[in-house]
Amino acid sequence: MSHSHGTTTGRLALSSAIFGLNFLVQGLGGLWTGSLGLVSDSLENLNDAAVNLLALGSIRLANRREPCDRWTYGWHRIEIFNTLLGAFLLVALAGAVLFEAWNRVRHPRPILLGWAIGFSVLGLLLNLAATFVLVPAEGSGQERDLNLRSAYLHALGDSLANVAVVLGMVIIRFTGWRWVDPLLAAGIAAVILRGAYLLLKDAVGILMHRAAFDQEEAKAALLRLPGIRGVEDLRSWRLCSHLTVCSAHIIVEAERLEDTEAHQHRIEHVLADHFGVRHLTLHFETLAMAERHQHRFVHEHEAEGHDHHHE
């Protein structure tokens, strides 16, 4: 199941509308029927709609804000702060659902099961529609887009939670086990917490400048290029989910600056095509230059001495 058309912003906007509609359907249905499972699922839909709208806003701001002397990479990092906000909202939502589920276990409430099943089925259909809208196009940059990927994971989790709600309502209908409803709500909370963990893991990794790709593999690929004698100080990081930056010191067999132009083109091609690098900074050195310099990143806050090093 994939799409060949549709921009990230268009997908986020359409999915937000579907999530908003589903929030109203399941929220009002849950309040009327007395089903905590429906109410908790509706709150997750509300969160998804809000997060997608925030993501849509961050993309528009990043595209409009050009890099400048003050904001050297523009506003692309807004996406990461949006992701963190969405993760914290998910944690708060899961906590509220777990608290109410515990209350329902101690004090069960009657449920209008026939209507609850109908609302849960309608919610499932809406969530499946939102999930279909958000499937990233295969072979495109959308597969690496954190905004779209997180929205897709949310929608997929919602769909699975809806399936559980439908099955739970059916079980209650035939067994009378009303404790199944708060159990379903707790299960939805677990899905929400897992989604929050995945988002936090990606966002924190980007903020901590975790390597954007396998750097040993990249070094090996570059060393296979003609004339490349060494790769030092290779660093990669992501500004956001779709913008990878890389810098490196390249030791080459060259005598003049003009001789490095062919090396540069080949390196750019390898790193862009195989590792998704969008912005690359290279420092070329001859063998003699490399022997005079130490390629060591001085990371201490108060480093003593400043011998020849590259930062």
Secondary structure, DSSP 8 states (H G I E B T S, - for coil): ---SS--HHHHHHHHHHHHHHHHHHHHHHHHHHT-HHHHHHHHHHHHHHHHHHHHHHHHHHHHHS---SSSTTTTTTHHHHHHHHHHHHHHHHHHHHHHHHHHHHHS-----HHHHHHHHHHHHHHHHHHHHHH---TTSGGGG-HHHHHHHHHHHHHHHHHHHHHHHHHHHHHH--TTHHHHHHHHHHHHHHHHHHHHHHHHHHHHTT--SS-HHHHHHHHHTSTTEEEEEEEEEEEEETTEEEEEEEEEES-SSGGGGHHHHHHHHHHHHHHH-EEEEEEEEE-HHHHHH--------TT-S---S---
